[in-house]
Amino acid sequence: MDSEDYFSVNVRSVDGFQGSEEDVIIISTVRCNGRGSVGFLSNHQRTNVALTRARYCLWILGNGSTLLNSGSIWRDLIVDAKDRGCFHNVSEDKNLAQAAMGALIELRQLDSLFNMDSFLFNDTKWQVKFNDTFLETIASFGDAKICKEVVAILLKLSSGWRKDGNNKVKLEGTSMLLEVYEVTQNMCLIWAVDIVVENSLCIQVIKIWDVLPDTKIEQLAKMLVEKVYGNYTVNMMNRCKEKRVEGNLTLPVTWPMNSDTDQSWSLTNQLAALSLRNQSKSSSSRRASSVWDGDTRSHGRGSRW
């Protein structure tokens, strides 16, 4: 018997359920903001319809903080759900997180995964910063399996796990900052420890540069030496290389920002980002010209630099 014989699925707005019921209802409250604005859900009639149409089970998808700050019945609903053990945080529930991650990858909504606000990195020990070129590369993959493998490595990295052995890129000028982790037999993740300045603190973070074939690693490393690491002082390099190990985990190091050298981090990172963006745009223009000429085979991801 086909699955269609067991159940039917209806997709409607809240207004579309007036006067009818369903066994199970899943509702999205849509909004996500710190102000507690819930938009159309502030209408009491719509709220009544939304909460009373399910015969047996009602699932509400939304942002807990937004609903709590709404000062409406939605706040009371969240409080009640927490009291009864019916509130599930996607970042704390492994099954929910895996399901959400898989759905976002299958739907190609990768921007929701690879950013600092992603639920994947809400409670991780390391902040993860993504280079624009990495985002372009990951979006170009047609194979969802590669994306899932990348996510798996990022989650382990951000938790403090490090691969055994020497995985550094050995190239003069990189000061052994770049690391290479194999994603698949043909693709590698290029990353490094970097520093950001936040709230008068210098904080180690994980910088994800790109995912590319091993034949393109040296080309990327040389570009980063020219555009990024060539601007780093010895003190900057040393801070990137400093380690804090607890048990089998490597944790980020934090310092108070107390010198002109520390203040230069922000400017250096801004200039590096601008240089990389300009280089990427230039490479994109060259690729577009080559496509116009009918030759697309020789212009892979490595040529974007």
C-alpha positions as CSV (number, residue, x, y, z in Angstrom):
1,M,0.0,0.0,0.0
2,D,1.4,3.4,-1.0
3,S,2.0,6.1,1.6
4,E,-0.7,8.2,-0.1
5,D,-3.3,5.6,1.2
6,Y,-2.3,6.3,4.8
7,F,-2.6,10.1,5.0
8,S,-3.2,13.3,3.1
9,V,-1.4,16.6,3.4
10,N,-3.1,20.0,3.1
11,V,-1.0,23.2,3.0
12,R,-2.9,26.4,3.8
13,S,-2.7,29.7,5.5
14,V,-4.2,30.0,9.0
15,D,-7.4,31.6,7.5
16,G,-7.8,28.5,5.3
17,F,-8.4,26.3,8.3
18,Q,-11.4,28.3,9.6
19,G,-14.3,25.9,10.1
20,S,-12.3,22.8,9.6
21,E,-10.0,20.4,11.6
22,E,-7.1,18.1,10.9
23,D,-5.6,15.3,13.0
24,V,-2.1,16.8,13.0
25,I,-1.3,20.4,12.3
26,I,2.2,21.9,11.9
27,I,2.2,25.7,11.9
28,S,5.0,28.1,11.2
29,T,5.0,31.4,13.2
30,V,7.4,32.8,10.6
31,R,8.9,35.7,12.5
32,C,12.3,35.9,14.1
33,N,13.3,39.1,15.8
34,G,14.3,40.5,19.2
35,R,11.4,42.9,19.4
36,G,8.7,40.3,19.9
37,S,6.9,41.3,16.8
38,V,4.7,38.4,15.6
39,G,3.0,40.1,12.7
40,F,-0.3,38.6,11.6
41,L,-0.3,36.3,14.7
42,S,-1.1,39.3,16.9
43,N,-4.6,39.0,15.6
44,H,-6.6,37.2,18.2
45,Q,-9.0,35.6,15.7
46,R,-6.1,34.1,13.7
47,T,-4.4,32.9,16.9
48,N,-7.6,31.2,18.0
49,V,-7.9,29.4,14.6
50,A,-4.2,28.5,14.7
51,L,-4.4,26.9,18.1
52,T,-7.7,25.1,17.9
53,R,-7.8,23.3,14.5
54,A,-5.8,20.2,15.5
55,R,-7.7,17.1,16.7
56,Y,-4.7,15.2,18.2
57,C,-1.4,17.0,17.8
58,L,-0.2,20.6,17.2
59,W,3.4,21.4,16.3
60,I,4.4,25.1,16.4
61,L,7.6,26.0,14.6
62,G,9.1,29.4,15.5
63,N,11.6,31.5,17.3
64,G,11.2,31.0,21.1
65,S,12.7,34.4,22.0
66,T,10.4,36.3,19.6
67,L,7.3,34.6,20.9
68,L,8.4,35.1,24.5
69,N,8.9,38.8,23.9
70,S,5.6,39.3,22.2
71,G,3.7,40.0,25.4
72,S,0.8,38.0,24.0
73,I,-0.8,34.6,24.4
74,W,2.1,33.3,22.4
75,R,4.3,34.1,25.4
76,D,2.0,32.1,27.7
77,L,2.0,29.3,25.2
78,I,5.9,29.1,25.2
79,V,6.0,29.2,29.1
80,D,3.4,26.5,29.3
81,A,5.2,24.3,26.7
82,K,8.4,24.6,28.7
83,D,6.7,23.7,31.9
84,R,5.2,20.6,30.4
85,G,8.4,19.5,28.7
86,C,7.0,20.1,25.2
87,F,9.5,22.8,24.1
88,H,12.2,21.5,21.8
89,N,15.2,23.6,20.8
90,V,16.6,22.5,17.4
91,S,20.1,23.3,18.5
92,E,19.8,21.0,21.5
93,D,17.9,18.2,20.0
94,K,20.2,16.1,17.8
95,N,17.4,14.5,15.8
96,L,15.7,17.8,15.1
97,A,19.1,19.4,14.1
98,Q,19.9,16.5,11.8
99,A,16.5,16.7,10.1
100,A,16.7,20.5,9.8
101,M,20.2,20.3,8.4
102,G,19.3,17.7,5.9
103,A,16.2,19.6,4.7
104,L,18.2,22.8,4.2
105,I,20.9,21.0,2.2
106,E,18.3,19.2,0.0
107,L,16.5,22.6,-0.6
108,R,19.8,24.3,-1.3
109,Q,19.2,26.9,1.4
110,L,22.8,26.9,2.4
111,D,23.0,30.5,3.5
112,S,20.9,29.4,6.5
113,L,23.5,26.8,7.4
114,F,26.8,28.6,6.8
115,N,26.6,31.8,8.8
116,M,27.3,32.8,12.4
117,D,23.6,32.8,13.3
118,S,23.1,29.3,12.1
119,F,21.6,26.9,14.7
120,L,24.5,24.6,13.9
121,F,26.9,26.9,15.8
122,N,24.7,28.3,18.5
123,D,26.4,26.4,21.4
124,T,29.7,25.5,19.9
125,K,33.0,26.3,21.6
126,W,34.5,28.1,18.5
127,Q,33.0,30.8,16.4
128,V,33.1,29.9,12.7
129,K,33.7,32.6,10.0
130,F,33.1,31.8,6.3
131,N,34.9,33.3,3.4
132,D,32.7,34.5,0.5
133,T,34.5,32.1,-1.9
134,F,33.7,29.1,0.3
135,L,30.0,30.1,0.2
136,E,30.2,30.3,-3.6
137,T,31.9,27.0,-3.9
138,I,29.6,25.1,-1.5
139,A,26.5,26.5,-3.4
140,S,27.9,25.2,-6.7
141,F,28.0,21.5,-5.6
142,G,25.3,19.4,-7.0
143,D,26.0,16.5,-4.7
144,A,24.3,17.0,-1.3
145,K,26.6,14.3,0.2
146,I,29.6,16.7,-0.1
147,C,27.7,19.4,1.7
148,K,26.8,17.0,4.5
149,E,30.4,15.9,4.8
150,V,31.5,19.5,5.1
151,V,28.9,20.2,7.8
152,A,30.1,17.2,9.7
153,I,33.7,18.4,9.7
154,L,32.7,21.9,10.7
155,L,30.6,20.7,13.6
156,K,33.6,18.7,14.9
157,L,36.0,21.6,14.4
158,S,33.8,24.0,16.2
159,S,33.5,21.6,19.1
160,G,37.3,21.6,19.6
161,W,38.1,18.4,17.8
162,R,41.3,18.4,15.7
163,K,42.6,15.8,13.3
164,D,45.7,13.8,14.3
165,G,48.9,14.4,12.4
166,N,50.4,17.3,10.6
167,N,47.8,18.8,8.3
168,K,49.4,22.2,7.7
169,V,50.0,23.7,4.3
170,K,53.7,23.9,3.9
171,L,54.2,27.1,2.0
172,E,56.6,30.0,2.8
173,G,54.6,33.0,4.1
174,T,51.6,31.2,5.5
175,S,53.6,30.6,8.8
176,M,51.9,27.2,9.0
177,L,48.5,28.6,9.7
178,L,46.5,27.0,6.9
179,E,45.2,23.4,7.5
180,V,43.9,20.9,5.0
181,Y,41.2,18.3,6.0
182,E,40.0,15.8,3.5
183,V,36.2,15.9,2.8
184,T,36.1,13.3,0.1
185,Q,38.7,11.5,-1.9
186,N,39.0,14.5,-4.3
187,M,38.0,17.5,-2.2
188,C,39.6,19.2,0.8
189,L,38.5,21.8,3.3
190,I,41.0,24.7,3.8
191,W,40.8,26.5,7.1
192,A,42.8,28.3,9.7
193,V,42.7,29.9,13.1
194,D,42.1,33.6,12.9
195,I,41.4,36.5,15.3
196,V,38.4,38.8,15.5
197,V,38.0,41.8,17.8
198,E,34.7,41.9,19.7
199,N,33.8,44.0,22.8
200,S,37.4,45.0,23.3
201,L,38.6,41.4,23.2
202,C,40.8,39.5,20.7
203,I,39.2,36.1,20.2
204,Q,40.5,33.1,18.2
205,V,38.0,31.9,15.6
206,I,37.9,29.3,12.9
207,K,38.2,30.8,9.4
208,I,36.9,28.6,6.6
209,W,38.6,29.6,3.3
210,D,37.3,27.1,0.7
211,V,36.6,23.5,-0.4
212,L,38.6,22.6,-3.4
213,P,40.6,19.8,-5.1
214,D,44.0,19.1,-3.7
215,T,45.6,20.3,-6.9
216,K,44.3,23.8,-6.2
217,I,45.5,24.1,-2.6
218,E,48.9,25.6,-3.4
219,Q,47.3,28.2,-5.7
220,L,44.9,29.2,-2.9
221,A,47.7,29.3,-0.3
222,K,49.8,31.6,-2.5
223,M,46.8,33.9,-3.0
224,L,46.2,34.1,0.7
225,V,49.9,34.9,1.4
226,E,49.6,37.8,-1.1
227,K,46.2,39.1,-0.1
228,V,45.9,38.2,3.6
229,Y,48.8,36.8,5.6
230,G,51.3,39.2,4.0
231,N,49.6,41.9,6.1
232,Y,49.9,40.1,9.4
233,T,52.6,41.0,11.9
234,V,54.7,38.5,13.7
235,N,52.5,39.1,16.8
236,M,49.3,38.4,14.8
237,M,50.8,35.2,13.5
238,N,51.8,34.1,17.0
239,R,48.4,34.7,18.4
240,C,46.8,32.6,15.7
241,K,49.1,29.8,16.5
242,E,48.7,29.9,20.3
243,K,46.8,26.9,21.7
244,R,44.7,26.1,24.7
245,V,44.1,22.4,25.2
246,E,41.8,20.8,27.7
247,G,41.7,17.1,27.6
248,N,41.4,16.1,24.0
249,L,39.8,19.4,22.9
250,T,41.5,22.5,21.5
251,L,39.7,25.6,22.8
252,P,39.8,29.3,21.6
253,V,42.2,31.7,23.3
254,T,40.9,35.2,24.3
255,W,43.0,38.3,25.2
256,P,42.0,41.8,26.2
257,M,42.6,44.3,23.4
258,N,45.3,46.6,24.8
259,S,47.5,47.8,22.1
260,D,47.6,49.4,18.7
261,T,48.7,46.0,17.3
262,D,45.5,44.5,18.6
263,Q,43.4,47.3,17.1
264,S,44.9,46.7,13.7
265,W,43.1,43.3,13.5
266,S,39.9,44.9,12.4
267,L,41.5,47.0,9.7
268,T,43.6,44.1,8.5
269,N,40.6,41.8,8.2
270,Q,38.5,44.5,6.5
271,L,41.2,45.2,3.9
272,A,41.8,41.5,3.3
273,A,38.1,40.9,2.8
274,L,37.9,43.8,0.3
275,S,40.9,42.6,-1.6
276,L,39.4,39.0,-1.8
277,R,36.0,40.3,-3.0
278,N,37.6,42.4,-5.7
279,Q,39.8,39.5,-6.8
280,S,36.7,37.2,-6.8
281,K,34.7,39.7,-8.9
282,S,37.6,40.0,-11.4
283,S,37.8,36.3,-11.7
284,S,34.1,36.0,-12.1
285,S,34.2,38.5,-15.0
286,R,37.0,36.5,-16.7
287,R,34.9,33.3,-16.3
288,A,31.9,35.0,-17.8
289,S,34.0,36.1,-20.8
290,S,35.3,32.6,-21.3
291,V,31.8,31.1,-21.2
292,W,30.8,33.6,-23.9
293,D,33.6,32.3,-26.0
294,G,32.2,28.8,-25.5
295,D,35.1,27.4,-23.4
296,T,33.9,26.5,-19.9
297,R,36.0,23.4,-19.2
298,S,39.2,25.1,-18.0
299,H,37.6,27.5,-15.6
300,G,37.1,25.7,-12.3
301,R,36.7,27.0,-8.8
302,G,40.5,27.4,-8.4
303,S,40.5,30.2,-11.1
304,R,38.2,32.5,-9.1
305,W,41.2,33.9,-7.3
